[in-house]
Amino acid sequence: MRRIVVIAVVAVIGLAGVLLYKRNGSESAAAAATAGGGRGSVRPPMPVEFAPVTRGPVAERSTIVGTLIGAATVEAVPKVNGRLQQVNVRLGDPVRRGQAIAKVEDREIREQVNQAEAAFKVSDATIRQREADLKLAQTNLERNRSLLDRQLLPRQTYDDTDARHQAAVAQLDLARAQHAQSKARLDELRINLSNTVISSPVDGFIGKRYLDPGAAVSPNAPVVSVVDIRTVRMVVNVVEKEVKRLSNGMEAQVQVDAFPGEKFVGRVGRIAPVFDPQTRTAEMEIEVPNQGYRLKPGMYARVELTLDSRPNALTLPRAAIVELEGKSGVFVASGPAPASSATQAPGTAPALTARFVPVVLGIRDADVVEVTSGVTEGMRVITTGALALKDGDRIVASGSGGRRGGDAPPGGARQGGER
């Protein structure tokens, strides 16, 4: 019995020692955690930059790229078969409408014209002869009719005279038909002769030269192409959401790499009434007056269209806009952040708190965006660092190390409190 009591006492003493050891260890760990981790348990403030909400002009623009083409490109083709005798123009030469630019050999056609002119003269002389014959036959017929009426001429003689008169009428009709035929033939050959001269169909410049003298030509073989570049065009594709904001006559600013920094003013000429089912875009044509012919077909160009504009809108930098829980908004600074006093280093400004303010956005350009509600003019919003923030984060103005008098927004706490 005594042995059992001794064993029980020893067990109790050992258990008490273990419990005391664990308690002391836990308290030491807690104290160490408090002493060593007190400084690291609070996240340091994030450095940010601010920008003011201001009023000013803002314009939403769309930039589209494309290739310049001429207002018209027409190929000059011969109207007759033959061999090219000469070409009067070279690549790039300016030409006027109707100007002779090439010629087809015309020796055979000239011979045919000469023969047709001779035949026409013969037919003309034949008509005069037949007219004289008819006049004589008419006189004889009238005289014999008078004699027949007085019974001074046999009936047979009168009938012979009448037959000769009718023959004269028929011969004159035939001569006139032959005369018309020869004239038509002559006119046709003269047209063919004139068609040996190939003229420019439009005002413009020689864009391409396809054939040289000596080549066989036909109405299916163009000799040169003429490009009208008094006005140049761009045909571009426009997405659905922009088409409704465009209209004929709208101004377009065009830039090309050949003239850096220079803008050419054009206009929207036409907008297609249908969309491409594959790309969901519609074709639009931009027309640009080409004074001095500086713009050339084939140049790569960028066209800028102003879709909407405001002359005096409330604006803020685009860098300030963030999306939080499906809402557009900005971050502003409010009063000192919790625990900032306990961790504030001597000689530095207290950390502020970032507060998310929802805003309603309007039109945008490359740098700023219109705000229709949510902020007021003069408020300062966070730009640099805004994308990394959450509502309630501790912040400090960058560029000053958090010193008093740094870039913290004047009255930031009041603005945040008002929001």
C-alpha positions as CSV (number, residue, x, y, z in Angstrom):
1,M,0.0,0.0,0.0
2,R,2.8,2.4,0.9
3,R,4.5,1.7,-2.4
4,I,1.4,2.6,-4.4
5,V,1.1,5.9,-2.6
6,V,4.7,6.8,-3.4
7,I,4.2,6.0,-7.0
8,A,1.1,8.2,-7.2
9,V,2.9,11.1,-5.6
10,V,5.8,10.9,-8.1
11,A,3.3,10.8,-11.0
12,V,1.5,13.9,-9.8
13,I,4.7,15.8,-9.3
14,G,5.9,14.9,-12.8
15,L,2.6,15.9,-14.5
16,A,2.7,19.2,-12.6
17,G,6.2,19.8,-13.9
18,V,5.2,19.1,-17.5
19,L,2.2,21.5,-17.3
20,L,4.4,24.2,-15.8
21,Y,7.0,23.8,-18.5
22,K,4.4,24.1,-21.3
23,R,2.8,27.2,-19.7
24,N,6.2,28.9,-19.4
25,G,7.1,28.0,-23.0
26,S,3.8,29.4,-24.4
27,E,4.2,32.7,-22.5
28,S,7.7,33.0,-23.7
29,A,6.7,32.4,-27.3
30,A,3.8,34.9,-27.0
31,A,6.2,37.5,-25.6
32,A,8.7,36.9,-28.3
33,A,6.0,37.2,-31.0
34,T,4.8,40.4,-29.5
35,A,8.3,41.8,-29.2
36,G,9.7,40.7,-32.5
37,G,6.6,40.9,-34.7
38,G,4.9,44.0,-33.5
39,R,6.7,46.1,-36.1
40,G,6.0,43.6,-39.1
41,S,2.3,43.0,-38.4
42,V,1.3,46.3,-39.9
43,R,1.7,46.6,-43.7
44,P,3.9,49.6,-44.6
45,P,2.1,52.4,-46.5
46,M,2.2,52.3,-50.3
47,P,3.8,55.2,-52.1
48,V,1.5,56.8,-54.6
49,E,1.2,59.9,-56.8
50,F,-1.7,62.3,-57.2
51,A,-3.3,64.4,-60.0
52,P,-6.0,67.0,-59.8
53,V,-9.5,66.7,-61.4
54,T,-9.6,69.6,-63.9
55,R,-11.8,71.1,-66.5
56,G,-10.8,71.3,-70.2
57,P,-11.4,70.0,-73.7
58,V,-11.6,66.3,-74.4
59,A,-12.2,64.5,-77.6
60,E,-12.7,60.8,-78.4
61,R,-10.8,59.8,-81.5
62,S,-10.5,56.7,-83.7
63,T,-7.3,55.9,-85.6
64,I,-7.6,53.7,-88.7
65,V,-4.8,52.6,-91.0
66,G,-5.0,52.0,-94.8
67,T,-3.5,52.6,-98.2
68,L,-4.0,55.6,-100.4
69,I,-5.4,55.1,-103.9
70,G,-6.1,57.5,-106.7
71,A,-9.5,59.0,-107.3
72,A,-9.6,57.1,-110.6
73,T,-7.3,54.7,-112.4
74,V,-8.2,54.3,-116.1
75,E,-6.3,52.2,-118.7
76,A,-5.8,53.7,-122.2
77,V,-6.5,51.1,-124.8
78,P,-6.5,51.3,-128.6
79,K,-9.7,51.0,-130.5
80,V,-8.2,49.3,-133.5
81,N,-5.9,46.4,-134.2
82,G,-2.4,47.0,-135.4
83,R,1.1,47.7,-134.4
84,L,2.2,50.4,-131.9
85,Q,4.0,53.1,-133.8
86,Q,5.0,55.5,-131.0
87,V,4.4,56.2,-127.3
88,N,4.6,59.9,-126.4
89,V,4.6,59.7,-122.6
90,R,6.7,58.2,-119.9
91,L,6.0,56.9,-116.4
92,G,4.9,59.8,-114.1
93,D,4.2,62.3,-116.9
94,P,1.2,64.6,-116.3
95,V,-1.5,64.3,-119.0
96,R,-4.7,66.0,-119.8
97,R,-7.9,64.4,-121.0
98,G,-7.9,64.0,-124.7
99,Q,-4.1,64.4,-125.0
100,A,-2.5,62.0,-127.6
101,I,-0.3,59.6,-125.6
102,A,0.4,56.9,-128.3
103,K,-0.3,56.0,-131.9
104,V,-0.9,52.9,-133.9
105,E,0.5,52.5,-137.4
106,D,-2.1,53.9,-139.9
107,R,-0.6,53.4,-143.3
108,E,-3.2,50.7,-144.4
109,I,-6.1,52.6,-142.9
110,R,-5.0,55.8,-144.7
111,E,-4.9,53.9,-148.0
112,Q,-8.4,52.6,-147.3
113,V,-9.5,56.2,-146.5
114,N,-8.1,57.4,-149.8
115,Q,-9.9,54.7,-151.7
116,A,-13.2,55.5,-149.9
117,E,-12.8,59.2,-150.6
118,A,-12.4,58.4,-154.3
119,A,-15.4,56.1,-154.3
120,F,-17.4,58.8,-152.6
121,K,-16.4,61.4,-155.2
122,V,-17.5,58.9,-158.0
123,S,-20.8,58.4,-156.3
124,D,-21.3,62.1,-155.9
125,A,-20.6,62.6,-159.6
126,T,-23.0,59.7,-160.5
127,I,-25.8,61.4,-158.5
128,R,-25.3,64.6,-160.5
129,Q,-25.4,62.6,-163.8
130,R,-28.5,60.8,-162.7
131,E,-30.2,64.0,-161.7
132,A,-29.5,65.5,-165.1
133,D,-30.8,62.3,-166.8
134,L,-34.0,62.5,-164.8
135,K,-34.5,66.1,-165.6
136,L,-34.2,65.4,-169.3
137,A,-36.6,62.4,-169.0
138,Q,-39.1,64.6,-167.1
139,T,-39.0,67.3,-169.9
140,N,-39.5,64.7,-172.6
141,L,-42.4,63.1,-170.7
142,E,-44.2,66.4,-170.3
143,R,-43.7,67.4,-174.0
144,N,-45.0,64.0,-175.2
145,R,-47.9,64.1,-172.9
146,S,-49.0,67.5,-174.4
147,L,-48.6,66.0,-177.9
148,L,-50.6,62.9,-176.9
149,D,-53.4,65.1,-175.6
150,R,-53.6,66.8,-178.9
151,Q,-53.4,63.5,-180.7
152,L,-50.2,64.5,-182.4
153,L,-48.2,61.6,-180.9
154,P,-48.8,57.9,-181.1
155,R,-49.6,56.2,-177.8
156,Q,-46.6,53.8,-178.1
157,T,-44.2,56.7,-178.4
158,Y,-45.6,58.3,-175.2
159,D,-45.3,55.0,-173.3
160,D,-41.7,54.6,-174.3
161,T,-41.0,58.1,-173.0
162,D,-42.8,57.3,-169.7
163,A,-40.7,54.2,-169.3
164,R,-37.5,56.1,-169.8
165,H,-38.6,58.6,-167.2
166,Q,-39.3,55.8,-164.6
167,A,-35.9,54.3,-165.3
168,A,-34.2,57.7,-164.7
169,V,-36.0,57.9,-161.4
170,A,-34.9,54.5,-160.4
171,Q,-31.3,55.1,-161.4
172,L,-31.2,58.3,-159.4
173,D,-32.5,56.4,-156.3
174,L,-29.8,53.8,-156.8
175,A,-27.1,56.5,-157.2
176,R,-28.3,58.1,-154.0
177,A,-28.2,54.8,-152.1
178,Q,-24.7,54.1,-153.4
179,H,-23.7,57.6,-152.4
180,A,-24.9,57.1,-148.9
181,Q,-23.2,53.8,-148.7
182,S,-19.9,55.2,-149.8
183,K,-20.2,58.1,-147.3
184,A,-20.9,55.7,-144.5
185,R,-17.8,53.7,-145.5
186,L,-15.7,56.8,-145.6
187,D,-16.9,58.0,-142.2
188,E,-16.1,54.6,-140.7
189,L,-12.6,54.6,-142.1
190,R,-12.0,58.1,-141.0
191,I,-13.1,57.1,-137.5
192,N,-10.7,54.2,-137.6
193,L,-8.0,56.5,-138.7
194,S,-8.6,58.9,-135.8
195,N,-8.7,55.8,-133.5
196,T,-5.1,55.1,-134.3
197,V,-4.3,57.9,-132.0
198,I,-4.7,56.8,-128.3
199,S,-5.7,59.6,-126.1
200,S,-5.8,60.0,-122.3
201,P,-9.3,59.3,-121.0
202,V,-8.8,61.5,-117.9
203,D,-6.6,64.2,-116.4
204,G,-3.9,62.7,-114.3
205,F,-0.4,61.0,-114.4
206,I,0.9,58.0,-116.2
207,G,0.8,55.3,-113.6
208,K,2.0,52.4,-115.7
209,R,3.3,51.8,-119.2
210,Y,2.6,48.4,-120.5
211,L,3.8,48.4,-124.2
212,D,6.6,49.8,-126.3
213,P,6.6,50.8,-130.0
214,G,6.5,47.8,-132.3
215,A,4.2,45.8,-130.1
216,A,1.0,44.3,-131.5
217,V,-2.1,46.0,-130.0
218,S,-5.8,45.3,-129.9
219,P,-8.7,46.7,-128.0
220,N,-8.0,44.2,-125.2
221,A,-4.4,45.3,-124.7
222,P,-3.9,48.5,-122.6
223,V,-0.9,50.7,-123.5
224,V,-0.7,52.8,-120.3
225,S,-2.7,53.5,-117.2
226,V,-3.6,57.0,-116.1
227,V,-4.1,57.8,-112.4
228,D,-6.2,60.8,-111.3
229,I,-4.6,62.0,-108.1
230,R,-6.1,65.5,-107.8
231,T,-7.9,63.8,-105.0
232,V,-6.7,60.6,-103.2
233,R,-8.8,58.2,-101.4
234,M,-8.6,55.7,-98.5
235,V,-10.9,52.7,-98.2
236,V,-10.9,51.6,-94.6
237,N,-13.0,49.2,-92.4
238,V,-15.0,50.5,-89.5
239,V,-16.4,48.5,-86.6
240,E,-20.1,48.5,-85.8
241,K,-19.9,50.6,-82.6
242,E,-18.2,53.5,-84.5
243,V,-20.3,53.5,-87.7
244,K,-23.3,55.1,-86.0
245,R,-21.0,58.0,-84.9
246,L,-19.7,58.7,-88.4
247,S,-21.4,60.7,-91.2
248,N,-20.6,61.9,-94.7
249,G,-18.6,65.1,-94.7
250,M,-17.0,64.5,-91.3
251,E,-13.4,65.8,-91.1
252,A,-10.5,63.3,-91.1
253,Q,-6.9,64.0,-90.3
254,V,-4.6,62.0,-92.5
255,Q,-0.8,61.3,-91.9
256,V,1.7,59.5,-94.0
257,D,5.3,58.5,-93.1
258,A,6.7,60.5,-96.1
259,F,5.7,63.7,-94.3
260,P,6.2,63.1,-90.6
261,G,4.4,65.5,-88.3
262,E,2.2,66.9,-91.1
263,K,-1.5,66.4,-91.3
264,F,-3.7,66.4,-94.4
265,V,-7.3,67.3,-94.0
266,G,-9.8,65.0,-95.7
267,R,-13.5,64.2,-95.5
268,V,-15.6,61.1,-95.1
269,G,-16.9,60.5,-98.6
270,R,-19.1,57.4,-98.4
271,I,-20.0,54.8,-95.8
272,A,-21.2,51.3,-97.0
273,P,-24.8,50.5,-96.0
274,V,-23.9,46.8,-95.2
275,F,-21.5,45.0,-92.9
276,D,-19.1,42.2,-93.8
277,P,-20.6,39.2,-92.0
278,Q,-17.1,37.8,-91.4
279,T,-15.4,40.8,-89.9
280,R,-18.5,42.8,-88.8
281,T,-17.0,45.9,-90.3
282,A,-18.3,48.3,-93.0
283,E,-16.2,50.0,-95.7
284,M,-15.7,53.7,-95.5
285,E,-14.1,56.0,-98.0
286,I,-12.0,59.0,-97.0
287,E,-11.3,61.7,-99.7
288,V,-8.3,63.9,-99.4
289,P,-7.7,66.9,-101.7
290,N,-4.1,66.5,-103.0
291,Q,-2.7,70.0,-103.6
292,G,0.7,69.8,-105.2
293,Y,0.2,66.1,-105.8
294,R,2.3,65.3,-102.8
295,L,0.3,62.3,-101.8
296,K,0.8,59.2,-104.0
297,P,-1.3,56.1,-104.4
298,G,0.1,53.2,-102.5
299,M,1.3,55.3,-99.5
300,Y,0.6,53.8,-96.1
301,A,-1.6,56.3,-94.2
302,R,-3.2,56.7,-90.8
303,V,-6.5,58.5,-90.6
304,E,-7.8,60.0,-87.3
305,L,-11.5,60.7,-86.9
306,T,-13.0,62.7,-84.0
307,L,-16.0,60.7,-82.9
308,D,-17.1,63.1,-80.1
309,S,-15.8,66.1,-78.2
310,R,-16.5,68.3,-75.2
311,P,-15.0,71.8,-75.0
312,N,-15.1,72.2,-71.2
313,A,-15.5,68.8,-69.5
314,L,-14.6,67.6,-66.0
315,T,-11.6,65.4,-66.7
316,L,-9.0,63.3,-64.9
317,P,-6.0,61.2,-66.1
318,R,-6.9,57.8,-67.5
319,A,-4.2,56.3,-65.2
320,A,-6.5,57.1,-62.2
321,I,-9.4,54.9,-63.4
322,V,-9.6,51.5,-61.8
323,E,-12.2,48.7,-61.8
324,L,-13.3,47.4,-58.4
325,E,-16.0,44.9,-58.0
326,G,-17.4,45.7,-61.5
327,K,-17.5,49.4,-60.9
328,S,-15.4,52.2,-62.4
329,G,-13.9,54.6,-59.9
330,V,-10.9,56.4,-58.5
331,F,-8.9,56.3,-55.3
332,V,-8.7,59.4,-53.1
333,A,-6.9,59.9,-49.8
334,S,-8.7,60.3,-46.5
335,G,-7.5,61.0,-42.9
336,P,-4.6,59.2,-41.1
337,A,-4.6,55.5,-41.4
338,P,-5.2,53.3,-38.4
339,A,-2.0,52.5,-36.4
340,S,-0.1,55.1,-38.3
341,S,0.7,57.1,-35.1
342,A,2.2,54.0,-33.4
343,T,4.5,53.2,-36.3
344,Q,5.2,56.8,-37.6
345,A,8.9,57.6,-37.8
346,P,9.9,61.0,-36.2
347,G,9.8,63.8,-38.8
348,T,7.5,62.1,-41.3
349,A,3.9,62.7,-42.3
350,P,1.3,60.2,-41.1
351,A,0.1,57.6,-43.6
352,L,-3.3,58.2,-45.3
353,T,-6.1,55.8,-46.2
354,A,-7.0,55.1,-49.8
355,R,-10.8,55.3,-50.4
356,F,-12.5,54.0,-53.5
357,V,-14.9,56.5,-55.1
358,P,-17.2,55.2,-57.9
359,V,-17.5,57.5,-60.9
360,V,-19.5,57.7,-64.1
361,L,-17.3,58.1,-67.2
362,G,-17.9,59.9,-70.4
363,I,-15.8,60.1,-73.5
364,R,-12.1,59.3,-73.5
365,D,-9.0,60.4,-75.4
366,A,-5.5,59.1,-75.2
367,D,-4.6,60.8,-71.9
368,V,-7.7,61.9,-70.0
369,V,-11.3,60.8,-69.5
370,E,-14.5,62.7,-69.0
371,V,-16.2,62.2,-65.6
372,T,-19.9,63.1,-65.4
373,S,-20.4,62.3,-61.7
374,G,-18.5,61.1,-58.6
375,V,-15.8,63.7,-58.2
376,T,-15.6,67.5,-58.3
377,E,-13.1,69.9,-59.8
378,G,-10.0,70.4,-57.7
379,M,-10.1,67.0,-56.0
380,R,-6.8,65.1,-56.2
381,V,-7.0,61.4,-57.2
382,I,-4.4,58.7,-57.1
383,T,-2.7,57.9,-60.4
384,T,0.6,56.0,-60.0
385,G,0.0,53.0,-57.8
386,A,-3.8,53.1,-58.1
387,L,-4.0,49.7,-59.8
388,A,-2.3,48.0,-56.8
389,L,-4.6,49.5,-54.2
390,K,-7.6,48.1,-52.3
391,D,-10.2,50.2,-50.4
392,G,-8.7,51.0,-47.0
393,D,-5.0,50.5,-47.9
394,R,-2.5,52.7,-46.2
395,I,-0.7,55.2,-48.6
396,V,1.8,57.9,-48.6
397,A,2.8,60.4,-51.3
398,S,5.8,59.3,-53.2
399,G,8.8,61.5,-54.0
400,S,9.2,62.8,-50.5
401,G,9.8,59.7,-48.4
402,G,6.7,60.5,-46.4
403,R,8.2,63.7,-44.9
404,R,5.9,66.4,-43.7
405,G,5.2,68.9,-46.4
406,G,5.5,66.2,-49.1
407,D,3.2,65.5,-52.0
408,A,0.2,64.5,-49.9
409,P,-2.9,66.2,-51.3
410,P,-3.9,69.4,-49.5
411,G,-7.1,68.8,-47.6
412,G,-7.0,65.1,-48.6
413,A,-8.6,64.0,-45.3
414,R,-11.5,66.4,-45.8
415,Q,-12.1,65.2,-49.4
416,G,-12.1,61.6,-48.3
417,G,-14.4,62.4,-45.4
418,E,-16.8,64.2,-47.7
419,R,-17.0,61.2,-50.0
